[in-house]
Amino acid sequence: MGEDSRSDGSMNQRIRAPHIFAANPIDRGERERRDEDWIKRVATDPTTRLLPMSDLNVPVVPGTGPGDVQELAWLSPDDLIRLDVETEPVFLGLLDGAAHFVIDLSDSRRAVDELQDRGVLTFEDARAAAEYVSGPESGIIAQARAQLNWHNRHGFCSVCGHPSYMARGGQVRRCPECNTEHYPRTDPVVITVVHDGERCLLGQSRGRLVQMRRYSALAGFMDQGESIEEAVAREIMEEAGIQVGTVTYHSSQPWPFPSSLMIGCHATAATTDIAMDNEEMADVRWFDREEVLLALDERSDALAIPGPLAIAYHLIRAWAVGEIG
């Protein structure tokens, strides 16, 4: 993932290539989705493409060998007719002039089995698929998975409990009883690499499977009425007992598990004595730049870090190679 840089004379601005699950090329069709009749008509248009998902797993065209760059597998409206599938599609948007939808085949096991038996596609875990499809297609995965998961979880009005229905192509759910409109939510998460010059602060969370030597950037959900800078300072203090100084934004990454937005930051350390939260963290420690560089090359005996799929890798790398701080 390369990057270009340019200077305005007072500060260096970096334009970063998008992370995995970003770079979605689809125009989400804000104007088009306002027309419910248009949505119904285009859902059966021969040029329309539908992304079938099963248990939130992603359809890919089977590759010819290990490590092949693969593609998402799309169906046509006629394919659904042949498979005898009736399901309400969720409108993703427009791409190259064609409407694109996602459909849930979780309750159509016969259709799922037939597609796989015929070799048309295979269903893969979204994390695994994102590693070998193109960057733009990984962005489509993020949108499709998050939207489908939201509809699966929010079939009832949270105000009165009445069943709700899909509108605007799936952008909203409406309650016919109390007329409340419900929109998908995105949960912001701050994830931060704190540094004090030649060291950076990494930790192991008890909320995840703790692996020997594997450490990552500290992260946590933002609270209501909280700025990004305030959230960074609070999370680092809560998890590590470290006060931070300057907070700078690096980049962001959609994370559709189920619907988070990872907001990547760097922060300078104002204090360095660790007072770890033992209930939330398994370990927090400082690592020097040399050790982190070894870990990036997978040559460290003391440290392992997340792979390039995660924004944490890119935050750690940016500090280690001197792009920030």
Stockholm file with secondary structure:
# STOCKHOLM 1.0

chainA/1-325         MGEDSRSDGSMNQRIRAPHIFAANPIDRGERERRDEDWIKRVATDPTTRLLPMSDLNVPVVPGTGPGDVQELAWLSPDDLIRLDVETEPVFLGLLDGAAHFVIDLSDSRRAVDELQDRGVLTFEDARAAAEYVSGPESGIIAQARAQLNWHNRHGFCSVCGHPSYMARGGQVRRCPECNTEHYPRTDPVVITVVHDGERCLLGQSRGRLVQMRRYSALAGFMDQGESIEEAVAREIMEEAGIQVGTVTYHSSQPWPFPSSLMIGCHATAATTDIAMDNEEMADVRWFDREEVLLALDERSDALAIPGPLAIAYHLIRAWAVGEIG
#=GR chainA/1-325 SS CCEEEEECSSSEEEEECCCTTCCCCCBCCTTGGGCHHHHHHHTTCTTCEEEEEBTTBEEECCCSSTTCCCCBCCBCHHHHHHHTCCCCCEEEEEETTEEEEEEECTTCHHHHHHHHHTTSCEEECHHHHHTTSCHHHHHHHHHHHHHHHHHHHCCBCTTTCCBCEEEGGGTEEECTTTCCEECCCCEEEEEEEEESSSEEEEEEETTSCCCTTBCBCEEEECCTTCCHHHHHHHHHHHHHCCCEEEEEEEEEEEETTTTEEEEEEEEEESCCCCCCCTTTEEEEEEEEHHHHHHHHTTCCSSCBCCCTTSHHHHHHHHHHTTSCC
#=GC SS_cons         CCEEEEECSSSEEEEECCCTTCCCCCBCCTTGGGCHHHHHHHTTCTTCEEEEEBTTBEEECCCSSTTCCCCBCCBCHHHHHHHTCCCCCEEEEEETTEEEEEEECTTCHHHHHHHHHTTSCEEECHHHHHTTSCHHHHHHHHHHHHHHHHHHHCCBCTTTCCBCEEEGGGTEEECTTTCCEECCCCEEEEEEEEESSSEEEEEEETTSCCCTTBCBCEEEECCTTCCHHHHHHHHHHHHHCCCEEEEEEEEEEEETTTTEEEEEEEEEESCCCCCCCTTTEEEEEEEEHHHHHHHHTTCCSSCBCCCTTSHHHHHHHHHHTTSCC
//
